[in-house]
């Protein structure tokens, strides 16, 4: 199953891909170099920046209820799809793309996305952006706050308890996750802070 992860990095992170690799490393379900670190919380066997969640930063800026109505409208218009790539359906025939994208712009003129992000032809950007650019209503299934080398705080909507996935008391709200991280403190480190120019990265992971 694919899951949506958001990672908050320090503002001065130069090589984002390398930083993500270091942060995700301890949580690999099949590590190349076995380690005891985070052995009780290995949650992925594949990941990619963006992936099926590409464009979520921008998409979170529109009303989810309107997106559902938009999808109903696509079905009413008999828009047809075939196959999946990066978890998103492909419009077939391709000649539908122009009309679908125009309909998206008509329904969501306030969106920065000019192509419909529900399908794999859309060139979505913004999977890496500043913290102060994140919409208030962004949600994800897992959130990691990291320093340059490792995860220092993590929340997840559900956790494997050895038998089933057990729901936690976090509802996936990015804003609520940041609030909890700011309030988190323990005797071994200072309370977490992250300035407005912190880097936020959308990650698609499979487990």
Phi, psi and omega in degrees: 000141178268142181228155183260119179242139170243133180241129177259122183247160175299151182301329185269017179294116185275308182255096186293317180299318179294320179297317179298319180298318179295318183290320182282336186312309183296347184255011179290127180291337181225069186292145177290327178240095183306140180213155177280345183300129176055026184296340179267006181218049176271121190233004181220152171238357177196145174207161176206147174291128181084274181057221181290349180260009181301136181089000183296328179301317180282320182296329181292352181272359177246159184290119180302326179295324178290327177297319178297319178294324177297317179296322175299320180295321177298317178295321179298327180273006177060039173293131186247147182227165177207133174068177178226144172220125186057030176082000180247145180287154178260129176288123178224122004284161182297339182299346179285340188304313185300316181291319180295316179296320178296321179294320176301312180296326178292317182284327186232064182296339180279347183286143175283347180275124181260352172244147183295118185283000181281347185236158192284355178279344185292132177266087183269138178239176177094011177292342173236116181208177179282152179301321183285002175259358184282128178296152183300329189261015178297136174234159177204166180268344177210144179229132176237130169257129188228156166264199185291341188239334190205164173287134178246348178203140181212140174234149175217147179293327180215153182226142178286123181258012181104343180229310181222168172279121181260128180292142177259182181268009176262130186269007179092000179291123179299316181298318178294323178299316177297320179300315180294321180295321179295327182276345183286133175206153178209167188294343184266359176202165179284155175305144184285140174225150177213118182290167182301332181267015171302153183262131178245130185237129174276129180232135173260121177233151181247140176215000000 
